[in-house]
Amino acid sequence: MVRASQPNWGQHGERGYVLYGKDDISSEERQEIDQLCQRIFEIEQELHRLSYIVAHLDDKQVFELSFDDLIGYGFETGA
């Protein structure tokens, strides 16, 4: 189930949420939600890796990285 994107204001300033069932959302919308969730997961993993690097490496430390290493860290070829 998914919360509505627009708030549904309830009585006395309480916020009420409308939940939608599986059959209320098109397969395209579900696929888009799945892709967004996957991307969020990937971003969270990248943030975890970067925080690990920041926590364990000295700012003045220098590393020689191969092209494959750079690609592994998220750098793109630009093609």
N, C-alpha and C positions, 0 to 999 in steps of 0.2 A: 504494500500500500504506500501511497505517496501523499504528502501534505499538499494542500492547495498553495499555489504561489502567491495568491492574493489573500490578505488577512480577512477573516470573517469575524467581525467584532461582535462579541456576545453582550450579555446584560452586565451592567455595572462596571464597564471597562475591562471585563475579563476577555481574554482572547480565546475564541473558539476556532478549532481547526476542522476543516472538512477533509475527510479521508476518502480516497477514491479506490475502488476495487480494481482487480486485474482486468476485468472486462470493460471498465470505463475509460481505459487509456489505449490508444491505438498501438499496434505492434511497432510502428515507426517511432512513436514517442518512447516506448519501452526500450527500444534499441538505442535511442539517443541518450536516455537516462543511464543505460548500461555503459555506454561509451564514456559518458561524463564521470561515472563512478570509477571506471577503470583509470581514467586520466587523473582523477583526484588521488587514487591509490599510488599511481606512478609518481606524482608530485610529492606525496608524503614520503615515499621511499627515497627520493632524491634529497629531500630536506634532511632526512635521517642520515644519509651518507655524508652530506655536506657538514652537518653539525658534528659528526664523528671526526671528520677531517679537521675542522676548526679546533676541536677539543684536544686533538692528539698531535698536531703539527705546530712547530715553531713558525712564526710569521716570516722569519728570515731564511727558512729552510728552502733549498732549491732542489728540484728533481728534474732529471732528464727523462722525458716520456716519449715513447714511440708513437707513431701515427695511430696504431691500434689502441694504445692506452688512452690517447686523447679522445678517440671515438667512444671508448668505454666510459669516459667521464662526461659524455654528452656533447662534445664539440662536433660540429657537422662539417661536411666537406664543402658546403656552399653550392653544390651542383643541383 
